[in-house]
């Protein structure tokens, strides 16, 4: 079975490039943001975020997790090599890790007509809008989000079925590989759609969690936008062998946001994670977990320039229930309060000279 899927993954690198079309579906972003403009050879951006946080567990202050902290410092380089051939590289400096462990993604992407091929370190194609959003734009998340290792080396091929729908097949190194066994893989099928007020990020995933053993994900990310209101509702079910039923191991993430203007965004959020599967296959949401989190936050942009953006945020969130992983910050009766600044800076932009 493993060799069959490896062969399918290899085919993703040689998808037929002769099928051209006029209506090209947008490439799925997968937390990777918008790609470079065709005229941009190099675009260099830096994002930084610093927070003040208070964390209280059952009424007692968590001293090690409270106070001022630099949360994110990220460098991003994008560019166009040739028409249709682009690159993107994002490096995080807030994590004391080896170079490639701190590399969020680093890939080449080639598009021609409806077809697209990508290779390098990518975001594992798992559905859901909480998972899709950049970490610097999130303030409190589900147990699943807090534990999933989402950046892995791999290849993917995509096809724009219509101007509003794109299907992507991806093969990556399994998020659960170990230094002793790197020969483990994840096979991911994703649908990105946009139809009126509805957007989708749906995926079916098969991830190897130990040699020859797989856990499957069915992730349904839904976004509904009506005027100044937006509702994101993510539903995820996880199952392995001898566990074909639903809702024993699953997550729900919901966020309702209101934007009275371009400078303001107010949101309320709820997440629920549970794992009663009793089979040890889920290495992200630990067995015995049944934890809820609810809260709200606000964002304000005092500076919104073409090349720079400054954001002020504040939020308050509370979790209750049981987390089967005692090392996670989010536990029963945990209060999170945070406020901070985010600065997005475009430091360099080199464009190709127009033809005379």
Secondary structure, DSSP 8 states (H G I E B T S, - for coil): -HHHHHHHHHHGGG-------SS------TTS-----TTEEEEEEEEEEEEEEEEEETTEE-GGG-EEEEEEEEEEEEEEEETTEEEEEEEESSS---TTTSEEEEEEEEEETTEEEEEEEEE-----HHHHS-GGG-SS--HHHHH---EEEEEEEEEEEETTEEEEEEEEE-TT-BTTB---EEEEEEEEEEETTEEEEEEEEEEEEETTEEEEEEEEEEEEEETTEEEEEEEEEEEETT---SSSEEEEEEEEEEEEETTEEEEEEEEEEEE---SS--SSS-TT-EEEEEEEEEEEEEEE-SSEEEEEEEEEEEEEEE-S-TTSS--TTEEEEEEEEEEEEEEEEEE-----
